[in-house]
Amino acid sequence: MKFSGKNVLITGASRGIGASIAENLASMGLKVWINYRNDPAPADELKAKIESSGGVAALIKFDASDESGWAEAIKLITESDGELSYLVNNAGITNDKLALRMSESDFTSVIDANLKSAFLGCKEALKVMSKKRFGAVVNIASIVGEMGNAGQVNYAASKGGMIAMSKSFAKEGASRSVRYNCVTPGFIETAMTEKLSDEVKDYYAKNIPLGRMGKASEIADAVAFLLSDHASYITGETLKVNGGLLM
């Protein structure tokens, strides 16, 4: 794929879908900034893996739900590279339980980690990308934000909000040539879905038209397309990657 920019910041990039996105974009020639919050070991391993394959990567530690952390991160990146070309807001958590048992903190913790972090990233990216009149942001939402799911009121709200928010940012960023889009993964083989019971996995496998869970690499390919020059006339859209579970 063709990219006019030279670097990308990926939040929550040390594991799962984020790591797959980082590896994929590095293989396409972008310098990848790998964000992590706590444990540096997986991020170090990912950086080494990317570099051993000929890619360029750098580590950047900050809490994506903290505004000052974002400001410092963007400052570090632009001082190093002169710009931030692309952003992938991937950081997120779950805290599942039925709504009647969900406390206010159960709800707000997920909103902060998923939706607030993406808002801060979109906002800070727009500031720096506007200066060059170029940039693209992809927010990793979820099929749950489109169809809802029992036991995930907080997660559904965070991801549904992300989809709506991306459309608003797309309208504000368009005059500055900054694009915002979403990818909504369905059920993907990650550590998060590995926790599901065999019964739940079998249920969804039977109801997914393509007959299987998706792979993290398939999400990474969708993200790469939306960031690339091949999607230069696409903004404010949501790309479903769910095997046909929600059409």
N, C-alpha and C positions, 0 to 999 in steps of 0.2 A: 504494500500500500504506500501511497505517497503522502508525506507530511511536510508542510512548509515550516512548521515549528521545530524546535530542537530538543525540548525537554518536557517532562511530565512529572507531576506530583500525584502520588496515589496514597490516600489515607487508608490506614488499616491494611497495609500491603504485605505484612510479613507472613501471612498464612492464607490458605484457602483461595477464594476467588481473587482476592487482592494480589496474592503472590503470582497467580497465573497471569493476571493482567500485566503485572510488572515484567515477567519473563517474556511475554509476547511482544510488548511494546519495545523492550530492549533489543529483541531480535530484529526489530524493524528499524533500528538505528537511533531511537530516542534515548537520551540520557534519562534514567529513571531515578526519581527521588522516592525512596522507600520510607514511608512514615510508620512509626510504631509508637506505642505509649509506654509500655512497661518493660517487658522482657526483650533484651537486645539479641538473644541467641538466634531465634528464627530469622530475624532481619539480617544478621551477620551471615547466616548460612545462605540466604537468598542472594545477597550481594555477591558473595563468593561464587555462587552458581552462575549468576549472570556474567560476571567478569571472566569466568573460565570458558564461557561460550563466546567471548569477544565483545560483550556488551559493556555499557558504562552505567554504573549505579552509585548512588550516594545514600547514606542513612540520615534521617532527620527525625529526632524524637520530640514529640509534643502531643498534648491532649487535644484532639480535634474539636472537643466541645468547649475549649477555652479560647476566648477572643484574643487575649494577649499572646497566646501560643501561636495562633495563626499569623499575627502581625510579625512576630519574630521569625517565623518560618519563611514567610514570603520575602522578608528582608534578606535573610541568609541566601535564599535561592537566587534572587535577582542580583545580589552583590557577587555571587559566584558565576552566574551564567549570563547576566544582563537582561534576563527576561524569564517569565513563566509562560510557556506556550499552551500547555494543556493541564487539566486537573481532572482527576477521577475521585469523587467522593464515595468511598467504599466502606469507611469505618462504620461499625454498627454492632448492636448487641440484641439479644432477646431476653425476656424475663416473663415466661409464659405462665398464665394461670387464668382461671375463669374470672370474668369481670366482677362478680359478686365477692370474690376473694382478693381482688386486686387493690392494693393500697394506693394512695396518692403518690407515694415515692416510687412504687413499682411502675406506675404510669410515667411519671416525669423523668425517671432515670433513662428510660428507653427513648423518650422524646428528645432528651438532651443529647444522648449518644448518637442517635440516628438523624433526627431532623435538624436540631440546632446546629450540630457539627456541619451538616451540609449547607445550611444557610450561611454560616460564617465563611465556609470555603468559597461558596458562590460569590459572596459579597467581596471578600478580599481578592479573589481572582479577577473580578470585574474591575477593581481599582487598578491593578497592574496591567491587565490585558488591554484596557482602554487606551493606555498610553501608546501602545504599538498598533492599535486598531486591528488586533488579531488575537484569536484565542478560541478554545473550545473546552467545554466542561461536560462531563458525563456523570450523572448521579445514578448510583446503583440502588434502585428501589426494590420492589418485590411484587410477585403475583398476588401476595397477601394484601398489598395496598390497593389492588384492583378489585378483588373478589371477597376480601374479608376472610377470617378464619376463627373458629371458636377457640378461646383460650389465648388469643393474640390481639386483644383490643388495642393495647399499647403499641405493638409492632405494626398493626394495620394502620393505625392513625399516623405513625411516624412515616411510613412508606407511602401512604396515600397523600399525605401532606407534601412529601418530597416531589411527587408527580405534579401536583398543582403548583407548587412553588417554582418548579423548573420552567413551567410555561410563563409565569410572570417574569422570571429572570430573562427568559428568551426575548420577551417583548422589550425589556429595558436594555438588554445588551445588543440588540440587533443593529441599532444606529451606530454602534461602536465596533461592528463586525465581530462580536463575541457570541458564540453559539452555546446553547444549553439544551441538552437532551437527557433522556432517561433510558436505562435498560431495566427491564423487570424480569429477573430470573424466575423460573418456576422451581421445581424441586431438583436441586443440583447436588451431586455427590461431593459433599464437604464434611468437615468434622461436625458442623452444626446438624446436618441431616443424618449423620451417622448415629446420633443419639436417639433417633426415632425408633420405635419398636418395629419388629419385622412385620407385624400386622399392618401397621400404618404404611410402611414401605410397599407392601404388596398391594394395599388398597389403591395407592396413587399410581403404581406401575400399571395396574389394570385399567385405570381411568385416564391415563395419558395416551392420546392417540398414537404417538410414536412408540409406546410400549416400554419406556425406560426413563430413568432419571437422566438429567443432562450432565455434561462434564464442565468443569470450571473453564477449560480451554474454549468451550463454545461461547461462554459469556465473554471471555477475553477477546475473541474474534469480533463479536458484536461491538464491544467498546472501541476496539481499534478502528473499525469502519466509521463509527460516529465521530471519532476525533479526526480522522483523516481528511485529506482534500477531496476524497470521493464523496463525502457527505457535506460539501461546502454550501449546499443550498437546503440543508435540513436543520431546522431549529425548532424547539418547543415540542418535539415528538417523543413518544414512548415506544421503544422497540421491545416487543414481547419475545422472550426466549424461553418457551415453556413446553415445547413438544406438542403443542396443540391443546393443552389442558384448559386454557382460557383463550377463546378466539373472539 
